[in-house]
Amino acid sequence: MSPIWGSILTELIPLALVVALSPLTIIPAVLVLHTPRPRPTALAFLAGWLMGLTALTAIFVEVSNLLGGLGSKPPGWASWLRIVIGVALIAFGVYRWFTRTQSEHMPGWMTKMSSLTPARAAGTAVVLTVVNPKVLFICAAAGLAIGSAGLKPAGAWVAEIWYVLIAASTVALPILGYVFSGGRLDPALARLKEWLERQHATLVAVILVVIGLLVLYKGVHGL
């Protein structure tokens, strides 16, 4: 593996984990397993989630390409971009920490997830990737990181698939686990949902600050 490949794949892991470990990613995936038709609804939700993440990331890879990012050498603006993204993540994480007591209850739209049909579940998943500022922002960061890494177009697609698979892992695991094991996972999924509902604000704040520090360090180190 070349140094460029090792660097970009390593950088994408923490970005993907911000999306993967967000309670607003995991909880909807758990809730769609309690619909009247859990298997087709959950699989449709997973398909929509994968499509949304892939499309968002690809858009920002293309934005980077338009800025001259794809090629044999990373552009000079890439480090400054990482610094801006890192500072923004830290600031957002600090804000979420100080407002965590105001986010103890599950958002109202989540209560409707358990009544979705398969078609609506797929559409809802795509919409959630776009309207969730954290997912949108992290996909933008990932896409711009891929596009500014100096990879060829084929390599950029491989890196994007790597990012999307990690980012969608916490949606795929409970859904695919339920598909293959059925109701045996219901007690564990219920306990997970309850814990995430209680701790989601704190988790989001800590994860954002940690990842922001990593991205900031990457940017400063590249100057």
MODELLER restraints for C-alpha pairs under 7 A, 6 or more apart:
rsr = mdl.restraints
at = mdl.atoms
rsr.add(forms.Gaussian(group=physical.xy_distance, feature=features.Distance(at['CA:4:A'], at['CA:149:A']), mean=6.95, stdev=0.5))
rsr.add(forms.Gaussian(group=physical.xy_distance, feature=features.Distance(at['CA:8:A'], at['CA:146:A']), mean=6.83, stdev=0.5))
rsr.add(forms.Gaussian(group=physical.xy_distance, feature=features.Distance(at['CA:8:A'], at['CA:149:A']), mean=6.59, stdev=0.5))
rsr.add(forms.Gaussian(group=physical.xy_distance, feature=features.Distance(at['CA:9:A'], at['CA:159:A']), mean=6.64, stdev=0.5))
rsr.add(forms.Gaussian(group=physical.xy_distance, feature=features.Distance(at['CA:12:A'], at['CA:142:A']), mean=6.35, stdev=0.5))
rsr.add(forms.Gaussian(group=physical.xy_distance, feature=features.Distance(at['CA:12:A'], at['CA:163:A']), mean=5.93, stdev=0.5))
rsr.add(forms.Gaussian(group=physical.xy_distance, feature=features.Distance(at['CA:13:A'], at['CA:163:A']), mean=6.83, stdev=0.5))
rsr.add(forms.Gaussian(group=physical.xy_distance, feature=features.Distance(at['CA:14:A'], at['CA:211:A']), mean=6.11, stdev=0.5))
rsr.add(forms.Gaussian(group=physical.xy_distance, feature=features.Distance(at['CA:15:A'], at['CA:138:A']), mean=6.29, stdev=0.5))
rsr.add(forms.Gaussian(group=physical.xy_distance, feature=features.Distance(at['CA:15:A'], at['CA:142:A']), mean=6.65, stdev=0.5))
rsr.add(forms.Gaussian(group=physical.xy_distance, feature=features.Distance(at['CA:15:A'], at['CA:211:A']), mean=6.89, stdev=0.5))
rsr.add(forms.Gaussian(group=physical.xy_distance, feature=features.Distance(at['CA:16:A'], at['CA:163:A']), mean=5.77, stdev=0.5))
rsr.add(forms.Gaussian(group=physical.xy_distance, feature=features.Distance(at['CA:16:A'], at['CA:166:A']), mean=5.73, stdev=0.5))
rsr.add(forms.Gaussian(group=physical.xy_distance, feature=features.Distance(at['CA:16:A'], at['CA:167:A']), mean=4.33, stdev=0.5))
rsr.add(forms.Gaussian(group=physical.xy_distance, feature=features.Distance(at['CA:17:A'], at['CA:166:A']), mean=6.92, stdev=0.5))
rsr.add(forms.Gaussian(group=physical.xy_distance, feature=features.Distance(at['CA:17:A'], at['CA:167:A']), mean=5.91, stdev=0.5))
rsr.add(forms.Gaussian(group=physical.xy_distance, feature=features.Distance(at['CA:18:A'], at['CA:207:A']), mean=6.41, stdev=0.5))
rsr.add(forms.Gaussian(group=physical.xy_distance, feature=features.Distance(at['CA:18:A'], at['CA:208:A']), mean=6.85, stdev=0.5))
rsr.add(forms.Gaussian(group=physical.xy_distance, feature=features.Distance(at['CA:19:A'], at['CA:25:A']), mean=6.73, stdev=0.5))
rsr.add(forms.Gaussian(group=physical.xy_distance, feature=features.Distance(at['CA:19:A'], at['CA:135:A']), mean=5.90, stdev=0.5))
rsr.add(forms.Gaussian(group=physical.xy_distance, feature=features.Distance(at['CA:19:A'], at['CA:167:A']), mean=5.43, stdev=0.5))
rsr.add(forms.Gaussian(group=physical.xy_distance, feature=features.Distance(at['CA:20:A'], at['CA:166:A']), mean=6.92, stdev=0.5))
rsr.add(forms.Gaussian(group=physical.xy_distance, feature=features.Distance(at['CA:20:A'], at['CA:167:A']), mean=4.55, stdev=0.5))
rsr.add(forms.Gaussian(group=physical.xy_distance, feature=features.Distance(at['CA:20:A'], at['CA:168:A']), mean=5.93, stdev=0.5))
rsr.add(forms.Gaussian(group=physical.xy_distance, feature=features.Distance(at['CA:20:A'], at['CA:169:A']), mean=6.39, stdev=0.5))
rsr.add(forms.Gaussian(group=physical.xy_distance, feature=features.Distance(at['CA:20:A'], at['CA:170:A']), mean=5.44, stdev=0.5))
rsr.add(forms.Gaussian(group=physical.xy_distance, feature=features.Distance(at['CA:22:A'], at['CA:204:A']), mean=6.08, stdev=0.5))
rsr.add(forms.Gaussian(group=physical.xy_distance, feature=features.Distance(at['CA:23:A'], at['CA:196:A']), mean=5.96, stdev=0.5))
rsr.add(forms.Gaussian(group=physical.xy_distance, feature=features.Distance(at['CA:23:A'], at['CA:200:A']), mean=5.38, stdev=0.5))
rsr.add(forms.Gaussian(group=physical.xy_distance, feature=features.Distance(at['CA:25:A'], at['CA:171:A']), mean=6.88, stdev=0.5))
rsr.add(forms.Gaussian(group=physical.xy_distance, feature=features.Distance(at['CA:26:A'], at['CA:170:A']), mean=6.06, stdev=0.5))
rsr.add(forms.Gaussian(group=physical.xy_distance, feature=features.Distance(at['CA:26:A'], at['CA:171:A']), mean=5.87, stdev=0.5))
rsr.add(forms.Gaussian(group=physical.xy_distance, feature=features.Distance(at['CA:27:A'], at['CA:193:A']), mean=6.02, stdev=0.5))
rsr.add(forms.Gaussian(group=physical.xy_distance, feature=features.Distance(at['CA:28:A'], at['CA:110:A']), mean=6.72, stdev=0.5))
rsr.add(forms.Gaussian(group=physical.xy_distance, feature=features.Distance(at['CA:28:A'], at['CA:113:A']), mean=6.68, stdev=0.5))
rsr.add(forms.Gaussian(group=physical.xy_distance, feature=features.Distance(at['CA:29:A'], at['CA:171:A']), mean=5.41, stdev=0.5))
rsr.add(forms.Gaussian(group=physical.xy_distance, feature=features.Distance(at['CA:29:A'], at['CA:175:A']), mean=6.89, stdev=0.5))
rsr.add(forms.Gaussian(group=physical.xy_distance, feature=features.Distance(at['CA:30:A'], at['CA:174:A']), mean=6.87, stdev=0.5))
rsr.add(forms.Gaussian(group=physical.xy_distance, feature=features.Distance(at['CA:30:A'], at['CA:189:A']), mean=6.60, stdev=0.5))
rsr.add(forms.Gaussian(group=physical.xy_distance, feature=features.Distance(at['CA:30:A'], at['CA:193:A']), mean=6.97, stdev=0.5))
rsr.add(forms.Gaussian(group=physical.xy_distance, feature=features.Distance(at['CA:31:A'], at['CA:113:A']), mean=5.88, stdev=0.5))
rsr.add(forms.Gaussian(group=physical.xy_distance, feature=features.Distance(at['CA:31:A'], at['CA:114:A']), mean=5.48, stdev=0.5))
rsr.add(forms.Gaussian(group=physical.xy_distance, feature=features.Distance(at['CA:32:A'], at['CA:38:A']), mean=6.38, stdev=0.5))
rsr.add(forms.Gaussian(group=physical.xy_distance, feature=features.Distance(at['CA:32:A'], at['CA:41:A']), mean=6.58, stdev=0.5))
rsr.add(forms.Gaussian(group=physical.xy_distance, feature=features.Distance(at['CA:32:A'], at['CA:42:A']), mean=5.52, stdev=0.5))
rsr.add(forms.Gaussian(group=physical.xy_distance, feature=features.Distance(at['CA:32:A'], at['CA:113:A']), mean=5.82, stdev=0.5))
rsr.add(forms.Gaussian(group=physical.xy_distance, feature=features.Distance(at['CA:32:A'], at['CA:114:A']), mean=5.30, stdev=0.5))
rsr.add(forms.Gaussian(group=physical.xy_distance, feature=features.Distance(at['CA:33:A'], at['CA:42:A']), mean=5.96, stdev=0.5))
rsr.add(forms.Gaussian(group=physical.xy_distance, feature=features.Distance(at['CA:34:A'], at['CA:114:A']), mean=5.35, stdev=0.5))
rsr.add(forms.Gaussian(group=physical.xy_distance, feature=features.Distance(at['CA:35:A'], at['CA:114:A']), mean=4.48, stdev=0.5))
rsr.add(forms.Gaussian(group=physical.xy_distance, feature=features.Distance(at['CA:35:A'], at['CA:115:A']), mean=5.32, stdev=0.5))
rsr.add(forms.Gaussian(group=physical.xy_distance, feature=features.Distance(at['CA:35:A'], at['CA:116:A']), mean=6.43, stdev=0.5))
rsr.add(forms.Gaussian(group=physical.xy_distance, feature=features.Distance(at['CA:39:A'], at['CA:179:A']), mean=5.89, stdev=0.5))
rsr.add(forms.Gaussian(group=physical.xy_distance, feature=features.Distance(at['CA:40:A'], at['CA:118:A']), mean=5.87, stdev=0.5))
rsr.add(forms.Gaussian(group=physical.xy_distance, feature=features.Distance(at['CA:41:A'], at['CA:117:A']), mean=5.97, stdev=0.5))
rsr.add(forms.Gaussian(group=physical.xy_distance, feature=features.Distance(at['CA:41:A'], at['CA:118:A']), mean=3.92, stdev=0.5))
rsr.add(forms.Gaussian(group=physical.xy_distance, feature=features.Distance(at['CA:41:A'], at['CA:121:A']), mean=6.03, stdev=0.5))
rsr.add(forms.Gaussian(group=physical.xy_distance, feature=features.Distance(at['CA:42:A'], at['CA:175:A']), mean=6.04, stdev=0.5))
rsr.add(forms.Gaussian(group=physical.xy_distance, feature=features.Distance(at['CA:43:A'], at['CA:175:A']), mean=6.90, stdev=0.5))
rsr.add(forms.Gaussian(group=physical.xy_distance, feature=features.Distance(at['CA:44:A'], at['CA:118:A']), mean=5.53, stdev=0.5))
rsr.add(forms.Gaussian(group=physical.xy_distance, feature=features.Distance(at['CA:44:A'], at['CA:119:A']), mean=6.91, stdev=0.5))
rsr.add(forms.Gaussian(group=physical.xy_distance, feature=features.Distance(at['CA:44:A'], at['CA:121:A']), mean=6.02, stdev=0.5))
rsr.add(forms.Gaussian(group=physical.xy_distance, feature=features.Distance(at['CA:44:A'], at['CA:122:A']), mean=4.82, stdev=0.5))
rsr.add(forms.Gaussian(group=physical.xy_distance, feature=features.Distance(at['CA:45:A'], at['CA:121:A']), mean=4.84, stdev=0.5))
rsr.add(forms.Gaussian(group=physical.xy_distance, feature=features.Distance(at['CA:45:A'], at['CA:122:A']), mean=4.43, stdev=0.5))
rsr.add(forms.Gaussian(group=physical.xy_distance, feature=features.Distance(at['CA:45:A'], at['CA:125:A']), mean=5.48, stdev=0.5))
rsr.add(forms.Gaussian(group=physical.xy_distance, feature=features.Distance(at['CA:46:A'], at['CA:171:A']), mean=6.64, stdev=0.5))
rsr.add(forms.Gaussian(group=physical.xy_distance, feature=features.Distance(at['CA:46:A'], at['CA:172:A']), mean=6.39, stdev=0.5))
rsr.add(forms.Gaussian(group=physical.xy_distance, feature=features.Distance(at['CA:47:A'], at['CA:122:A']), mean=6.53, stdev=0.5))
rsr.add(forms.Gaussian(group=physical.xy_distance, feature=features.Distance(at['CA:48:A'], at['CA:122:A']), mean=4.41, stdev=0.5))
rsr.add(forms.Gaussian(group=physical.xy_distance, feature=features.Distance(at['CA:48:A'], at['CA:123:A']), mean=6.33, stdev=0.5))
rsr.add(forms.Gaussian(group=physical.xy_distance, feature=features.Distance(at['CA:48:A'], at['CA:125:A']), mean=5.01, stdev=0.5))
rsr.add(forms.Gaussian(group=physical.xy_distance, feature=features.Distance(at['CA:48:A'], at['CA:126:A']), mean=5.07, stdev=0.5))
rsr.add(forms.Gaussian(group=physical.xy_distance, feature=features.Distance(at['CA:49:A'], at['CA:125:A']), mean=4.86, stdev=0.5))
rsr.add(forms.Gaussian(group=physical.xy_distance, feature=features.Distance(at['CA:49:A'], at['CA:126:A']), mean=5.53, stdev=0.5))
rsr.add(forms.Gaussian(group=physical.xy_distance, feature=features.Distance(at['CA:49:A'], at['CA:129:A']), mean=6.93, stdev=0.5))
rsr.add(forms.Gaussian(group=physical.xy_distance, feature=features.Distance(at['CA:50:A'], at['CA:168:A']), mean=6.63, stdev=0.5))
rsr.add(forms.Gaussian(group=physical.xy_distance, feature=features.Distance(at['CA:51:A'], at['CA:126:A']), mean=6.81, stdev=0.5))
rsr.add(forms.Gaussian(group=physical.xy_distance, feature=features.Distance(at['CA:52:A'], at['CA:126:A']), mean=4.65, stdev=0.5))
rsr.add(forms.Gaussian(group=physical.xy_distance, feature=features.Distance(at['CA:52:A'], at['CA:129:A']), mean=5.73, stdev=0.5))
rsr.add(forms.Gaussian(group=physical.xy_distance, feature=features.Distance(at['CA:53:A'], at['CA:129:A']), mean=6.45, stdev=0.5))
rsr.add(forms.Gaussian(group=physical.xy_distance, feature=features.Distance(at['CA:53:A'], at['CA:164:A']), mean=6.29, stdev=0.5))
rsr.add(forms.Gaussian(group=physical.xy_distance, feature=features.Distance(at['CA:54:A'], at['CA:164:A']), mean=6.36, stdev=0.5))
rsr.add(forms.Gaussian(group=physical.xy_distance, feature=features.Distance(at['CA:56:A'], at['CA:139:A']), mean=6.17, stdev=0.5))
rsr.add(forms.Gaussian(group=physical.xy_distance, feature=features.Distance(at['CA:57:A'], at['CA:139:A']), mean=5.02, stdev=0.5))
rsr.add(forms.Gaussian(group=physical.xy_distance, feature=features.Distance(at['CA:57:A'], at['CA:140:A']), mean=6.15, stdev=0.5))
rsr.add(forms.Gaussian(group=physical.xy_distance, feature=features.Distance(at['CA:57:A'], at['CA:142:A']), mean=6.61, stdev=0.5))
rsr.add(forms.Gaussian(group=physical.xy_distance, feature=features.Distance(at['CA:57:A'], at['CA:143:A']), mean=4.72, stdev=0.5))
rsr.add(forms.Gaussian(group=physical.xy_distance, feature=features.Distance(at['CA:58:A'], at['CA:143:A']), mean=6.35, stdev=0.5))
rsr.add(forms.Gaussian(group=physical.xy_distance, feature=features.Distance(at['CA:60:A'], at['CA:140:A']), mean=5.49, stdev=0.5))
rsr.add(forms.Gaussian(group=physical.xy_distance, feature=features.Distance(at['CA:60:A'], at['CA:143:A']), mean=4.62, stdev=0.5))
rsr.add(forms.Gaussian(group=physical.xy_distance, feature=features.Distance(at['CA:60:A'], at['CA:144:A']), mean=5.63, stdev=0.5))
rsr.add(forms.Gaussian(group=physical.xy_distance, feature=features.Distance(at['CA:61:A'], at['CA:143:A']), mean=4.37, stdev=0.5))
rsr.add(forms.Gaussian(group=physical.xy_distance, feature=features.Distance(at['CA:61:A'], at['CA:144:A']), mean=5.46, stdev=0.5))
rsr.add(forms.Gaussian(group=physical.xy_distance, feature=features.Distance(at['CA:61:A'], at['CA:146:A']), mean=6.36, stdev=0.5))
rsr.add(forms.Gaussian(group=physical.xy_distance, feature=features.Distance(at['CA:61:A'], at['CA:147:A']), mean=4.80, stdev=0.5))
rsr.add(forms.Gaussian(group=physical.xy_distance, feature=features.Distance(at['CA:64:A'], at['CA:144:A']), mean=5.48, stdev=0.5))
rsr.add(forms.Gaussian(group=physical.xy_distance, feature=features.Distance(at['CA:64:A'], at['CA:147:A']), mean=5.04, stdev=0.5))
rsr.add(forms.Gaussian(group=physical.xy_distance, feature=features.Distance(at['CA:64:A'], at['CA:148:A']), mean=6.39, stdev=0.5))
rsr.add(forms.Gaussian(group=physical.xy_distance, feature=features.Distance(at['CA:65:A'], at['CA:147:A']), mean=6.05, stdev=0.5))
rsr.add(forms.Gaussian(group=physical.xy_distance, feature=features.Distance(at['CA:69:A'], at['CA:75:A']), mean=5.99, stdev=0.5))
rsr.add(forms.Gaussian(group=physical.xy_distance, feature=features.Distance(at['CA:69:A'], at['CA:147:A']), mean=5.21, stdev=0.5))
rsr.add(forms.Gaussian(group=physical.xy_distance, feature=features.Distance(at['CA:69:A'], at['CA:148:A']), mean=4.41, stdev=0.5))
rsr.add(forms.Gaussian(group=physical.xy_distance, feature=features.Distance(at['CA:69:A'], at['CA:150:A']), mean=6.64, stdev=0.5))
rsr.add(forms.Gaussian(group=physical.xy_distance, feature=features.Distance(at['CA:70:A'], at['CA:147:A']), mean=5.35, stdev=0.5))
rsr.add(forms.Gaussian(group=physical.xy_distance, feature=features.Distance(at['CA:70:A'], at['CA:148:A']), mean=6.09, stdev=0.5))
rsr.add(forms.Gaussian(group=physical.xy_distance, feature=features.Distance(at['CA:70:A'], at['CA:150:A']), mean=5.34, stdev=0.5))
rsr.add(forms.Gaussian(group=physical.xy_distance, feature=features.Distance(at['CA:70:A'], at['CA:151:A']), mean=5.88, stdev=0.5))
rsr.add(forms.Gaussian(group=physical.xy_distance, feature=features.Distance(at['CA:70:A'], at['CA:152:A']), mean=6.26, stdev=0.5))
rsr.add(forms.Gaussian(group=physical.xy_distance, feature=features.Distance(at['CA:71:A'], at['CA:150:A']), mean=4.76, stdev=0.5))
rsr.add(forms.Gaussian(group=physical.xy_distance, feature=features.Distance(at['CA:71:A'], at['CA:151:A']), mean=5.79, stdev=0.5))
rsr.add(forms.Gaussian(group=physical.xy_distance, feature=features.Distance(at['CA:71:A'], at['CA:152:A']), mean=5.82, stdev=0.5))
rsr.add(forms.Gaussian(group=physical.xy_distance, feature=features.Distance(at['CA:72:A'], at['CA:150:A']), mean=4.75, stdev=0.5))
rsr.add(forms.Gaussian(group=physical.xy_distance, feature=features.Distance(at['CA:72:A'], at['CA:151:A']), mean=6.34, stdev=0.5))
rsr.add(forms.Gaussian(group=physical.xy_distance, feature=features.Distance(at['CA:73:A'], at['CA:150:A']), mean=4.55, stdev=0.5))
rsr.add(forms.Gaussian(group=physical.xy_distance, feature=features.Distance(at['CA:74:A'], at['CA:148:A']), mean=5.26, stdev=0.5))
rsr.add(forms.Gaussian(group=physical.xy_distance, feature=features.Distance(at['CA:74:A'], at['CA:149:A']), mean=5.00, stdev=0.5))
rsr.add(forms.Gaussian(group=physical.xy_distance, feature=features.Distance(at['CA:74:A'], at['CA:150:A']), mean=4.48, stdev=0.5))
rsr.add(forms.Gaussian(group=physical.xy_distance, feature=features.Distance(at['CA:75:A'], at['CA:148:A']), mean=6.23, stdev=0.5))
rsr.add(forms.Gaussian(group=physical.xy_distance, feature=features.Distance(at['CA:78:A'], at['CA:148:A']), mean=5.93, stdev=0.5))
rsr.add(forms.Gaussian(group=physical.xy_distance, feature=features.Distance(at['CA:79:A'], at['CA:219:A']), mean=4.23, stdev=0.5))
rsr.add(forms.Gaussian(group=physical.xy_distance, feature=features.Distance(at['CA:79:A'], at['CA:220:A']), mean=6.68, stdev=0.5))
rsr.add(forms.Gaussian(group=physical.xy_distance, feature=features.Distance(at['CA:79:A'], at['CA:222:A']), mean=5.51, stdev=0.5))
rsr.add(forms.Gaussian(group=physical.xy_distance, feature=features.Distance(at['CA:79:A'], at['CA:223:A']), mean=6.06, stdev=0.5))
rsr.add(forms.Gaussian(group=physical.xy_distance, feature=features.Distance(at['CA:80:A'], at['CA:219:A']), mean=6.15, stdev=0.5))
rsr.add(forms.Gaussian(group=physical.xy_distance, feature=features.Distance(at['CA:82:A'], at['CA:215:A']), mean=5.89, stdev=0.5))
rsr.add(forms.Gaussian(group=physical.xy_distance, feature=features.Distance(at['CA:82:A'], at['CA:216:A']), mean=6.05, stdev=0.5))
rsr.add(forms.Gaussian(group=physical.xy_distance, feature=features.Distance(at['CA:82:A'], at['CA:218:A']), mean=6.97, stdev=0.5))
rsr.add(forms.Gaussian(group=physical.xy_distance, feature=features.Distance(at['CA:82:A'], at['CA:219:A']), mean=4.77, stdev=0.5))
rsr.add(forms.Gaussian(group=physical.xy_distance, feature=features.Distance(at['CA:83:A'], at['CA:215:A']), mean=6.88, stdev=0.5))
rsr.add(forms.Gaussian(group=physical.xy_distance, feature=features.Distance(at['CA:83:A'], at['CA:216:A']), mean=4.72, stdev=0.5))
rsr.add(forms.Gaussian(group=physical.xy_distance, feature=features.Distance(at['CA:83:A'], at['CA:219:A']), mean=4.94, stdev=0.5))
rsr.add(forms.Gaussian(group=physical.xy_distance, feature=features.Distance(at['CA:83:A'], at['CA:220:A']), mean=6.61, stdev=0.5))
rsr.add(forms.Gaussian(group=physical.xy_distance, feature=features.Distance(at['CA:86:A'], at['CA:212:A']), mean=4.15, stdev=0.5))
rsr.add(forms.Gaussian(group=physical.xy_distance, feature=features.Distance(at['CA:86:A'], at['CA:213:A']), mean=6.10, stdev=0.5))
rsr.add(forms.Gaussian(group=physical.xy_distance, feature=features.Distance(at['CA:86:A'], at['CA:215:A']), mean=4.92, stdev=0.5))
rsr.add(forms.Gaussian(group=physical.xy_distance, feature=features.Distance(at['CA:86:A'], at['CA:216:A']), mean=4.35, stdev=0.5))
rsr.add(forms.Gaussian(group=physical.xy_distance, feature=features.Distance(at['CA:87:A'], at['CA:212:A']), mean=6.37, stdev=0.5))
rsr.add(forms.Gaussian(group=physical.xy_distance, feature=features.Distance(at['CA:87:A'], at['CA:216:A']), mean=6.57, stdev=0.5))
rsr.add(forms.Gaussian(group=physical.xy_distance, feature=features.Distance(at['CA:89:A'], at['CA:208:A']), mean=5.56, stdev=0.5))
rsr.add(forms.Gaussian(group=physical.xy_distance, feature=features.Distance(at['CA:89:A'], at['CA:209:A']), mean=6.25, stdev=0.5))
rsr.add(forms.Gaussian(group=physical.xy_distance, feature=features.Distance(at['CA:89:A'], at['CA:212:A']), mean=4.76, stdev=0.5))
rsr.add(forms.Gaussian(group=physical.xy_distance, feature=features.Distance(at['CA:90:A'], at['CA:208:A']), mean=6.12, stdev=0.5))
rsr.add(forms.Gaussian(group=physical.xy_distance, feature=features.Distance(at['CA:90:A'], at['CA:209:A']), mean=4.43, stdev=0.5))
rsr.add(forms.Gaussian(group=physical.xy_distance, feature=features.Distance(at['CA:90:A'], at['CA:212:A']), mean=4.97, stdev=0.5))
rsr.add(forms.Gaussian(group=physical.xy_distance, feature=features.Distance(at['CA:90:A'], at['CA:213:A']), mean=6.86, stdev=0.5))
rsr.add(forms.Gaussian(group=physical.xy_distance, feature=features.Distance(at['CA:93:A'], at['CA:205:A']), mean=4.24, stdev=0.5))
rsr.add(forms.Gaussian(group=physical.xy_distance, feature=features.Distance(at['CA:93:A'], at['CA:206:A']), mean=6.50, stdev=0.5))
rsr.add(forms.Gaussian(group=physical.xy_distance, feature=features.Distance(at['CA:93:A'], at['CA:208:A']), mean=4.81, stdev=0.5))
rsr.add(forms.Gaussian(group=physical.xy_distance, feature=features.Distance(at['CA:93:A'], at['CA:209:A']), mean=5.03, stdev=0.5))
rsr.add(forms.Gaussian(group=physical.xy_distance, feature=features.Distance(at['CA:94:A'], at['CA:205:A']), mean=6.37, stdev=0.5))
rsr.add(forms.Gaussian(group=physical.xy_distance, feature=features.Distance(at['CA:94:A'], at['CA:209:A']), mean=6.95, stdev=0.5))
rsr.add(forms.Gaussian(group=physical.xy_distance, feature=features.Distance(at['CA:96:A'], at['CA:201:A']), mean=6.73, stdev=0.5))
rsr.add(forms.Gaussian(group=physical.xy_distance, feature=features.Distance(at['CA:96:A'], at['CA:205:A']), mean=5.12, stdev=0.5))
rsr.add(forms.Gaussian(group=physical.xy_distance, feature=features.Distance(at['CA:97:A'], at['CA:202:A']), mean=6.20, stdev=0.5))
rsr.add(forms.Gaussian(group=physical.xy_distance, feature=features.Distance(at['CA:97:A'], at['CA:205:A']), mean=5.07, stdev=0.5))
rsr.add(forms.Gaussian(group=physical.xy_distance, feature=features.Distance(at['CA:100:A'], at['CA:201:A']), mean=5.01, stdev=0.5))
rsr.add(forms.Gaussian(group=physical.xy_distance, feature=features.Distance(at['CA:100:A'], at['CA:202:A']), mean=6.11, stdev=0.5))
rsr.add(forms.Gaussian(group=physical.xy_distance, feature=features.Distance(at['CA:103:A'], at['CA:201:A']), mean=6.05, stdev=0.5))
rsr.add(forms.Gaussian(group=physical.xy_distance, feature=features.Distance(at['CA:104:A'], at['CA:197:A']), mean=7.00, stdev=0.5))
rsr.add(forms.Gaussian(group=physical.xy_distance, feature=features.Distance(at['CA:104:A'], at['CA:198:A']), mean=6.06, stdev=0.5))
rsr.add(forms.Gaussian(group=physical.xy_distance, feature=features.Distance(at['CA:104:A'], at['CA:201:A']), mean=6.98, stdev=0.5))
rsr.add(forms.Gaussian(group=physical.xy_distance, feature=features.Distance(at['CA:105:A'], at['CA:197:A']), mean=6.67, stdev=0.5))
rsr.add(forms.Gaussian(group=physical.xy_distance, feature=features.Distance(at['CA:106:A'], at['CA:197:A']), mean=6.09, stdev=0.5))
rsr.add(forms.Gaussian(group=physical.xy_distance, feature=features.Distance(at['CA:129:A'], at['CA:135:A']), mean=5.82, stdev=0.5))
rsr.add(forms.Gaussian(group=physical.xy_distance, feature=features.Distance(at['CA:129:A'], at['CA:136:A']), mean=6.40, stdev=0.5))
rsr.add(forms.Gaussian(group=physical.xy_distance, feature=features.Distance(at['CA:130:A'], at['CA:136:A']), mean=5.72, stdev=0.5))
rsr.add(forms.Gaussian(group=physical.xy_distance, feature=features.Distance(at['CA:146:A'], at['CA:156:A']), mean=6.02, stdev=0.5))
rsr.add(forms.Gaussian(group=physical.xy_distance, feature=features.Distance(at['CA:146:A'], at['CA:159:A']), mean=6.76, stdev=0.5))
rsr.add(forms.Gaussian(group=physical.xy_distance, feature=features.Distance(at['CA:147:A'], at['CA:156:A']), mean=6.79, stdev=0.5))
rsr.add(forms.Gaussian(group=physical.xy_distance, feature=features.Distance(at['CA:178:A'], at['CA:185:A']), mean=6.39, stdev=0.5))
